[in-house]
Amino acid sequence: MAEPALKAFVVGHPIAHSRSPKIHAYWLRRYDIAGTYEAMDVAPSDFEDFLSTLSERGFVGGNVTIPHKEAAFAAVARRDAAAEMIGAVNTLWFENGALAGGNTDAEGFAANLDEFAPGWDRNGPAVVLGAGGAARAVVHALRQRGIGDIRIINRTISRAEELRDRFGGGVTAHGKAVPDLLADAGLLVNTTSLGMAGKNDAQVLPADPDFLPAHAIVTDIVYAPLETPLLARAGARGLKTVDGLGMLLHQAVPGFQRWFGRRPEVTPELRALVVADLKAE
Ligand code: ATR
């Protein structure tokens, strides 16, 4: 008799635009694994019930996205170290019958730069634009990779200060991307929604890459559009740029491995598939 299919999910609200089902379906096909990965739209008021019925419905785990990452953090019985530092859970699985949660965004961020800008972590001070949930994952990744000078810049400086206090030594908080903060930076990361398709002022730059040195790397975690105005401007100046799609692809790897038992590869074919999907929208 065939093994029963392993069942996983991504839960969010809304969920229709999630690319995760495409990514996991590609890997299930590629590795010929009997498994499913389905998108579940669950309102915040129903989220706790959703979690409590996972195992009776046969799920081995899944991903959590907006707006449930903090609620998942609060609900799990145990968390990995990244989730503890980031304060949010994006991946769920069972450990001895208890629901466990992790956060793979920092790993995905670092793996994307490892793929497209090797040596990025030995390039000098890092500047992080934004101080929301995504910035927490980025700062965690930067700390994990030993970057000693991290400058967080956020319109609302109190949020940047909260992050500084959370991560401690080597992290500083600022309200504006003034030239002095950029002049010796080796890495500039945008985590704000500035430059995102469909947002107001999509052409506004969160910082001016003209102030960066020639060896700086510029990356954006926004991947729609793939080339944000920030990346376009940095590229026009001849700076090395890395788009945000790889972070999305790489953050999916650890979950797939936990649920389906095989570490999947982020291939050019997978990237092309998701790029085509983004263009179709
Ligand atoms: P996420 O979890 O995706 O990081 P978030 O917590 O809502 O989302 O954070 C969004 C980030 O984008 C914040 O740093 C926000 O700045 P504030 O803390 O000042 O709100 C930033 N952001 C959004 N719109 C912005 C704008 N028009 N100008 C500057 N920063 C903006």
Residues whose N, C-alpha, C, O or C-beta is under 5 A from the ligand:
A	BS01	ATR	G130 A131 G132 G133 A134 A135 N154 R155 T156 R159 T191 T192 S193
